[in-house]
């Protein structure tokens, strides 16, 4: 159900005083620390509070001391209400354990944390963010020495230690921030210049600067603002305009999403409404955006309006190969991402690496230069030789280069579908209960050994590494239980027709539920 208010501005101001109080003084027992695909997240209060930050930071300190991990830890966050408070708490705990901290004086994008680690200036990072979630949410994620999201084994270790400290908070060591600074445990550094200069080795900014096209950039109130400013200045991009420099932790200036919530999602047509209007009225040829921590991207063009992430990933992958931008043997994609990438890869003599949902599964491939592009349908991407984290800034800049070089992204996608076929794709969130979620989660490929046909197509194989994915002749469907809500996420794609897609979704739900 889409809210009648979707695409409008909020009429109710978020009570920031109440949220800050909930962070420092939650009403009730705080939830256990639980890492998902991108850290521990929850609503401010019992879902995420100061105690979570202290416990997670102490767990990270223990691991660094036990494993003798040397080097400073980069600590910061995005533009959310308590991101800086969370970062200060983490810095105080790390310093209290004798560990050195790099503490930026500006909001910091997720890919920059990763960039600093792979550049050797930081040993790891703690990042206060809840990505594009509503303003009432908060989170904390840890990136280890490889620069990407921490793997399951490491996050399980953090969870165990942190939850023990949640029960015995008196064991957490703290050194007040000013004292930590005084004793040299907390230091600042220029984190903009190195990233911006390095970006120029992956993006041809000269093509963008010399293009007659007009480009708009919207940071969606997030941490990328200072970096887009620096990119524009450093590469003299006169035809690139930052169309919003607003930053407010209530994000009141972001149009309401489909469910009536403020959600800074650059792939949703509702938060992206102003940018879609920019290109629709001809003011700009391209409008790009990244979410508050800049790990996801979105874009709209004059010819195509809002470009779905799957479409953008296909155009990017084809462009990177054709123009020899990245030399690698594979294209990486998650289970729920379009299989049009498979056909593009095959045409270029590349293979596909299909991984479970979560960017952590791309880390090894990015580090070892296996991917021309690694992407996920939820608007995350990176490339080999760059950060093993999603980078929305890189994506937006590369998409501007694509536009400047080969024309409108929508037209390029149309050419790809003429060559490889049109994929009809959808994701449906089906309300359910914990019992059904547990049953679906327990399903294995063997449970479908007798399944021969779905929606008139032969079953080719079944994969059970992350939910259940059934591969058909020209289609596929995937069911994954949500880890945080009582919903089943159904993904489906077919190269047959929109009508076949609807039949596929209906029959898939019968098969799996």
N, C-alpha and C positions, 0 to 999 in steps of 0.2 A: 504494500500500500504506500503510495507516494503522498506525502503531506501536501495539503493545499497551499502551504506557505513556502514550499520548495522553490528556491531561487530568489526569495525575497530576503531583505535584511531583518535581523532579529529586532523584536520590539521590547525584549526583556534584557536588562543588563545583568550580567552574572555578578553575584555577590562575592567579590574577591576577598573581602575581609573574612567571610565565613569559610571560604575554601582554605585560606592561609591558616586559620585557626584549626580546621580539620586536619591539616598537614602536621601541625605541631602538637595538637591535642585531639587525637581521634576519639570519637565517642564509641567505644567498644574495643574489643580485642582485635589488633591488626591481623589481617590474613597472613597465612604462611607465605614465605618467599617461594615463588614459582616462576621459572624462566620459560617463556614461550619461544617462538622463532626469533624474537628480537628483545630479549631481556624480560625483567619483571615489570608488569604494568597493572594499573588499577585506578579506580576513582579515588580522588584525594580524600583521605580519611582512613578508614580501615583497609581500603584497597592498596593505597600507597601513602606512606607517611614518613616522617623524619626517622622513625625507628627502622623502617625498611632500608633507608639510605645508610644509616649507621651500621646495621648488621651486614649488609652486602659489602660495604667498604671494608669492614673488619675481616670478613671472609676472604676478600681479595688480598688484603694485607697478609693474612696468614699464608695464603698460597704463594705469594711472592717471597716471603721469608722462608717457608719450608722448601720451596723449589729453587731457592737462591737465584731468583730472577733479578738481574741488575738493570739499572736505568730508571729514569723518572716515569711516573704515570701521568698521562695527560687527563686532566679532569675539567669538565665543563658541561654545557648544555645548550639548549636552543632558547627560544623566546617565551616559553611557557611561564605560568605564574610563579612556580617555585623551582624553576630550573636552576637558578643561581643559588638558592638556598640549599638545594640538593647537592650541588657541586661544592659549596662551602663545607657542608657536613662531611662529604667524602674526603675532601682535602684535609680536614682536621683529624679524621680518623687515620688516614694514611700517614700523616705527619706524626701523629701520636705513636705510631709504630716504627718511627724512624725512617720512613720512606720519603723520597723526594717527589715533588709534584710540580707539573707545569700547569699553571692556572691562567687561562686567557681572560682578558678584560672585556671581551665581546662574546656574544652568542656564537656558537661554533657548529657548523654543519657536520652531520655524521660522516660523510666521506672525508672530511678534513682530519677527523680523528684517525681514520684509517691511513690516510696519506702520511701523517706524521709518524705513525708506527713503521710503515714500510720504508720510510725515508731514514729510519734509524735514530730519529731525535727523541722518540718516546718508546718505552718498552711495552706499554699497554695503555688502555684508556678506560675511564668510567664516564659515561655520557648520560646526562639527565634529559630524557625526551620520551614522549609517547607518540612520536611521528605525527600522523595526520588525525589522530583521535580527537574527540571533543576537548575543549579547554579544561573541563573538569577532571580530565585524566592526567596521569603522570606516570613516568617509568624511569628505569635505570638499566643501562646495558653495559656489558663488559666486552672489550675487544682485546684479545691476547696478542702475543708477539707476531703472529702472521698478519694482523691488521684487519681480519674479517670477523664476523660474528663468532662468538665462542661456540664450540661444538657441544654436543649433548653430554659427553663425559665430564667436561670441565664445568658446565652449568650445573650438573647434578652435584658436583663437589661443592660449588658455591652455595647451592641451595641447602645442602646438609649443614655446612658450617654456619651459614646465615641464620637458619632456623634455630640452631642451638643458641646463638647470640640473642635471638628474639626472646628466648625464654630466660636468658641470663644477661641482660643488657649491662649489668655492672662490670662485666668482663671486657667490655669494649674500651679501647684506649683512645683518648682524645687529647689533642693539643690545640688550644684556641687559635683561631686563624691569624690574629695579629702576632701572637707568639711564634707561630710556625713561620711566618714571614720574617720575623726578627732573627730567627735562628737559621734562616736560609733553606728551610724545607720547601717553601713555596716560592716559585719564580714565574715571571711572565716571559713571553716570547712573541715574535712576529710570526703569526700563523697564516697571514693572508698572502704575503709576497711569494713564499716558496710554492704554494699551491697554484696560484695564478700563473706564475712563470712556467711551471711544469705542465699545466693544462695546454699550453701552446705547442707542446710536442705531440698532442693527440688531436687538436682542433686547428684547422687552417683558418685563423682569424683574419688573414688577409683577404680571403675569398668573401668572408662576411662583410668586412669593411668596404670592399669595392663593389658590393652588390647594390643594384638600384632598389632592392626590396626594403620594406620598412618592417622592423622587428620590435615587438613589445615583450617585456619581461615583467612578471609579477612574482615576487617572493612569497606571496600569501602570508605576509606578516612574520615571516620566519627568519632563520639565521643566515640565509643566503644573501641577504641584502648587501652587507658590506663587501661580499665577494663579487657579486654582480657589478657593484660600483667600481671595484678595483679592476675587474675584467674590462669593463667599458673604457676606463681611463687608460689602462696599460696598453690595450690594443687599438686605441683611438677609434672606437666603434660609434661614429656619429649617427649612423642609421639604426642604432639600438637604443630604445627608450625604456627606462625602468618606470612603469606606469603607476606603481604604488610603492611608497616608502613608509606606509603606516605600520607601526608595531605596537600592539596592545595585547596583553595576555588574555583578554576576553575574546579577541578575534571577532568583535562585533561587526566589522566591515566585510566579513566573508558571508556571502549569501547562504541561507539555510539549505542543508542537504535534503535528500529524499525522505528522510524519516523525521524531519523537524528539528534535527540537531545541527549545531555548528560543527562542521567537519572540514578540515583544510585539505581536502582530497583533490589533487590536481587532475585526476582522471574522471571525476564526476561532473556531469553537465551543470549541476546546480551551483557549487562553489566557483566553477569556471565560467559562469554566465557573463560576467563583465568582459572577459577575454574573448568569448565567442562573439559578443556584440562588437568588439573592436574590429575583428576580421570581417564580420558580416556587413558592417557599414562601410568597409573599405578603408578604414583609417590605418590599418596595418595589414601586411600580407601574412604575417606569422605572429602568434602570441604564445609564449612559453611560460611555464610556471613550475616551481618546485615546492614541496610541502615544508612545514616549519623546520624540520631537521635536514631538509634538502636531500633525502635519500630516494625520493620518488619524483617523477616528472609528469607533466601534462602539456599538451599543445593543441592549438587550433589554427587552421589556415583559411585563407580566403575561399579556396575552392572546396574544402571539405568540412568546414566547421570543426567541431571537436574531433580529434583523431583518437580512436581507441588505442590503448597501449599495445595490443597485439599488432595492430596495423603499423604503428610507429616502429616496433621492434623488427618487423619484417623488412621495412624500408631501410632501416639502419643496417641490419645484417647484410642485405644485398649491396648497399652502398659501400660498406667497409670492405667487402670482398672485391667488388668491381674496381674500386679505386686503390686497392692494395694498401689500405690504411693499417690493417692488422693482419699479420701473417701467422696463422695457427690452423690446426687440422680440424677443429670442431666448432659447432655452434651449441651453446648450452641453453637449455630451457627447463623450466619446472613442469611437473605433471599436468598442471592446469593451463599451460600456455599453448597457443595455436600450433597445430602440426603443419601449417603452411611453412613454418620455418624448416621442417624436415625436407620439404620439396625444394625449397631454395638451397638448402645445404647440399642436397644430392646433385642439383644442377651445377654447382660449383665444385663438385668433387670432395665435399666435406662430409663429415659424419655428425650425427646428433648425439648429444649426451643429455638424456632425460633424467632429471634428479627430483627428489622429493621436494615438497614446498618448503621454502626457507633458503635464504641466500647463503647460509653457512655451507650448503652442499656444493657451492661453486668455488669455495675458497681454494682448494687444492688445484683445481683446473686453472684458475686465474693466476695463482702464484707460479705455476709451472708452464704458463704460456700455452694452454691448450685451446683457449676460446677466442675466436674472432669477436664474438659477443656472447655474454651470458645474460639472460633476461627472464623475467617473470611477468605474467599477465596483470599483476597488480602494480605495474608501472615502475619496476626496478630494473636497472641494468648496469653493467660495467664491461670492461674489456681487459684482455690480457695485457700485463705490463702496467696497469693502473691499479686502482684500489680494489681489494677483495671485499668491498662493501658496495651497496647500491649507491650510485652517484647521480642525483637528479640534475646537478649543475652541468656535469659532463654531457648528459643526455640532451639537455636543452641547447647547449652550445653546438653539439654535433648535428642536431636537427636543424639549427640555423645554417650550418655549413651545407647540409644536404639541400636545403631550399635554395641557397645561393648558387650551388653548383648545378643541380639537376632539376630544379623547379618544384612545384607544389607537391607536398608529401602525399596528399590524397590522390593526385594523378599518378604518382609513382606506384602507389599501392594498387591502383586500378590496373596498371600495366602488369604488375606481378600476378594479379588474379586472372588476367587474360592468358597469361602463360601457364599458370599452375592450377587454375581453378579457384572458385570463390568459396571460402570457408564460412559457414554460418555457425556462429558461436554464441553461447550464452552461459551465464551462471545464475542459478536460482537458489536462494536460501529458503529451505523448508523448515518451518517450526516443528520441533519434536520434543522429546523428553529424555532424561538421563538414561532410562532403560534402553530406548531405541538407539541412542548414541553409543552406548556400551556394546550393544549387539552388533551394530555396523562396524565398530572399531575392532571387534573380535573376528570378523570375517576374514577368511583366507582364500587364496586362489583355488584351493582344492574344493571349497564349497560351491564352486561354479563349474566343476568338471563336466557336468551334464548339460550346461548351457550351450546351445548350438547356434541360436539365432536371436537377434534383437532388432526390432523395427525393420524386418525384412533383410537384414544383413547377417552374413556369417560371422561368428565370433572367431577372432584370430588368436587372441591370448588374453590373459587376465593378470594384472599386477596388484600385489597387496602390500607394497612397502610403505604406503602412506594413504590410508583409505583403500578403496577398491576402484581400480581403473580397468574398464573393459574396452578392448581394441576390436573394432569391426573392420570391414573391408575399406570403406571410405568415411568412417566415422569413429567416434569414441565417446565414452562418458566416464565421469569420475565422481565418486561420492566420498566426502571427507567430513567427519564430525568436527564441529567447532570445539576448540579447547576452552573457550571462555563463555559461549552462549549456547542455549538449547536450540541449536539449528543444525541441520545437515546441509553442507555446501555441495550442490550438484553442479558440475561443469559438463558441458556437452558441445561437440562440434561435428558437423557433417559437411561434406562437399557436394551434397545432393540438392537440397532445397530448404527454404524456410519451413515449409510444411513438414518435411522429414525431420527437421530439428525438433519441432514440437512433439511429433510422434516419439522421437528418440527420448526426450525428457520424460514423457508420460510412461513409457515402457520401462525406462531405467529405474524410475521410482518404484514401480511395481516389483521389479526384479530385486531391488535392494532393500525395500521396506516391508 
